[in-house]
Amino acid sequence: MSRNTESPVDVDEALTHIDSRGAKIRKEQLERTLSQLQADSELTADQRLAVERLSERLVDRLLAVPRASLQDAAQNADEETIETAMSLFE
């Protein structure tokens, strides 16, 4: 565990950081994909909704493990793991 003179890392802040990064990437990729699909043919409202839901599920699944690891780290007061996770999702 690292010894840091700064205040301890807040796990809620780390989780928010990870969720924000995931949401940003999801939005960027969703817009890109919908634009490409729309250029090829007209999307129905149902098709657009299906793509949006898919993007949400993918991000949720991909971030589930880092979120669980952060929650475990918080329970064990493992600031180093929390700091590492934050740096990985910058």
GULO-21403 format. One line per field, with one value per residue (C-alpha): residue in one letter; y, z, x negated. Coordinates in Angstrom, 2 decimals, m for minus. Each point is the difference from the previous one (the first is absolute). Example, Ala and Ser with C-alpha at 12.3 -4.5 7.8 and 13.67 -1.06 7.14 Angstrom:
BEGIN
keza = c(a s) $
v = c(m4.50 3.44) $
w = c(7.80 m0.66) $
u = c(m12.30 m1.37) $
This chain:
BEGIN
keza = c(m s r n t e s p v d v d e a l t h i d s r g a k i r k e q l e r t l s q l q a d s e l t a d q r l a v e r l s e r l v d r l l a v p r a s l q d a a q n a d e e t i e t a m s l f e) $
v = c(0.00 3.40 2.67 3.24 3.34 1.05 m0.81 m3.56 m0.79 m0.08 m3.20 1.76 2.56 m2.84 m1.75 3.25 0.54 m3.47 0.36 3.41 m1.34 m2.95 2.30 2.30 m2.84 m1.55 3.30 0.57 m3.50 m0.03 3.25 m1.33 m3.30 1.56 2.46 m2.83 m2.06 3.01 0.72 m3.52 m0.01 1.53 m1.38 m0.63 1.24 m3.61 m0.64 3.16 m0.94 m3.51 1.42 2.42 m2.79 m2.19 2.75 0.45 m3.73 m0.29 2.86 m1.33 m3.46 1.31 2.24 m2.53 m1.62 3.24 1.32 m3.16 0.12 3.60 m0.83 m2.85 2.34 2.51 m2.67 m0.94 3.61 m0.74 3.53 m1.18 m2.08 2.91 2.40 m2.50 m0.43 3.77 0.32 m2.78 1.80 3.47) $
w = c(0.00 m0.92 2.59 m1.25 1.79 m1.81 1.34 m0.57 m3.35 0.15 m1.54 m0.94 m1.92 m1.74 m0.91 m1.33 m2.02 m1.54 m0.73 m1.61 m2.19 m1.05 m0.79 m2.06 m2.06 m0.42 m1.24 m2.47 m1.42 m0.06 m1.98 m2.40 m0.51 m0.40 m2.51 m2.03 0.12 m0.91 m3.00 m1.35 0.47 2.04 3.53 1.65 3.52 1.21 m1.68 1.47 3.46 m0.36 m0.82 2.93 2.41 m1.31 0.67 3.56 0.74 m1.40 2.14 3.09 m0.47 m0.76 3.07 2.39 0.91 0.59 2.08 2.14 0.43 1.16 2.50 1.34 0.18 1.97 2.51 0.42 0.12 m3.04 m1.24 m2.45 m1.94 m0.05 m1.24 m2.67 m1.21 m0.28 m2.02 m2.36 m0.82 m0.68) $
u = c(0.00 m1.34 m0.57 1.42 m0.01 3.18 3.43 1.22 1.57 3.79 1.38 3.25 m2.06 m1.85 3.26 1.44 m3.18 0.22 3.71 m0.57 m2.77 2.17 2.93 m2.21 m1.41 3.46 1.43 m2.85 0.20 3.79 0.11 m2.64 1.82 3.45 m1.43 m1.54 3.19 2.13 m2.24 0.59 3.78 2.77 0.10 3.33 0.62 m0.10 m3.35 m1.48 1.28 m1.45 m3.45 0.21 0.99 m2.80 m2.53 1.30 m0.17 m3.53 m1.29 1.78 m1.50 m3.49 m0.03 1.55 m3.33 m1.93 2.90 0.10 m3.78 0.21 2.70 m2.15 m2.98 2.07 1.03 m3.67 m1.24 m2.18 m0.69 m2.65 2.54 2.43 m2.68 m1.06 3.57 0.45 m3.19 1.11 3.23 m1.36) $
